[in-house]
Amino acid sequence: MLRSEISAFIVVVAALASAGCANRGAAAPAPQQPPEVEVTAVETRDVPIYHEWIGTLDGLVNAAIRAEVSGYLLQQSYREGAYVKKGQLLFQIDPRPFQAAVDQAKAQVAQANGQYAQAKAQLAESQAKLVAAQAAQKRTQLDEDRYIPLAKQNAVTQQDLDNARQNNLSAKAQVDASRAQIETSKAQIEAAEAAVQAAKAALETANVNLGFTRLTSPIDGIAGTAQVQTGNLVSPSSDPITTVSTMDPIKAVFTVSEQEYLAFSRHKAEVEDVPLELILADGSVYPQAGQFSFADRQVNPNTGAIRLTGLFPNHGNVLRPGQYAKVRAAVQVKKGALLVPQRAVTELQGTYQVAVVDPDNKVRIATVHPGQRIDSQWVIDDGLKPNEKVVVEGVLKVGPGAPVTPKLVALSDSSKGGE
């Protein structure tokens, strides 16, 4: 029994020894290679710095079409939303009461002209009477002058002299009366002439009011929706019936801070030549560039901002008043800016980080302060140096201090694809 146990022990020992020898003879496993990551060099170049502002589009001219006289609308003569020309009829107010006023004013003008002509005739008659009275007074004056020496010589009686004097005095009074009548006729002529002018003014007013029954467009532009329907009563106190707006060019009104405005003012000549971009509500960029037009007259004391206006070409009237859009402009150029692909930057709780591959091919996590985005790149204001290598592909495979196998890719290639 003891012999069999010893034999079994020998067999086990031999088996363990055989296994140990086999293990010592096997080759050791190869060391694991560092993971491969794609990297790109930090680019250095001058880049324009853009600012964006929320803007509202508006017509260059918005003409409110209002009724200047009271009356009922007989017809609407344009299609809403259509292009109309200056002078084109938009609405017609019932003209009959105003035509009657014109006819009445014409009659008053004719009546005043008749009175004026009558006053002139009376003046001519008074002037003729004055001439006759002056002639008669000359005769009576001659008689009186002739009778005075004769009366001294007793060649005529005192009664004859007295009669001659009385006749002369009567003739003088007649001359004075004729002169007074002329002055009266002249006053009547002035009154009649004033009445003619008043009648003509009333006729002109009546014609103007008659013209106001035709509501025409004062400008070339797009006519809006009619706010009053045919058959309604309108008056000068009513709201605008419609509005016509010029749309080419169209205004973009946007608000900038007082600090930005002061910066613009220092470089006004340059700012006026800076092209403006318009970013529409769907995110697309309007193909036509605009230009700065003018600044409002004052800064809003409540907000510390001022309104600026830009003009954009609007061929085809694609842009319409009331649209919201972003106005963008390159306000300055940043010299020697550092750029990396946006996908190389990660955000964690408001902190932006970039995985940097040091010269010893180990990863370092750098905290950066990104600035403006330009296409698929991000301007880094702080945290990186020129020509440093940043990871753009495979950043999830590595951690701080981890060795990597960097594969350099061009900046254009690094902007494609995703993690």
Summary of the structure (lengths in Angstrom):
residues: 419
radius of gyration: 52.3
end to end distance: 71.7
largest distance: 219.5
contacts: 1195
relative contact order: 0.19
helix: 38%
strand: 34%
